[in-house]
Amino acid sequence: MKMFRVVVNGSEYKVGIEELAEEKTGNPGKAHATPSPRPAQPKASPKPEPAKSVEASTANGRIIAPMPGTILRVAVAAGDKAAKGQTLLVLEAMKMENEILAPADCVIEEVKVAKGVSVNVGDTLIVLSS
């Protein structure tokens, strides 16, 4: 083993390097190179998951944010009628699109958010009336 002194960013290190024995290849003085295995081919990226439907959290006739995120799309406006299960808006959270659905047949009284707005858990998104 040969010892070397190596200086990295002003710090000194002592490094030992071991010399490997050469294999007989028919060519004196040349080491036999063994081919390294081919690196694994990267797997194709999985397709992004479609938007996930989230049952709306309601409190006193209000749709509240179930998680922090950003509003990607608002699908309703004040005065619109919404059927149970209809998409009201799309909320992006942790790079996942979450469709916020109407919990029951209702009328949209007020939309409190717009596209691009960041929301926190419990923020009022939409006010409903029966």
Secondary structure, DSSP 8 states (H G I E B T S, - for coil): -EEEEEEETTEEEEEEE--------SSTT----------------------EEEE-EEETTEEE-SS-EEEEEE---TT-EE-TT-EEEEEEETTEEEEEE-SSSEEEEEE---TT-EE-TT-EEEEEE-
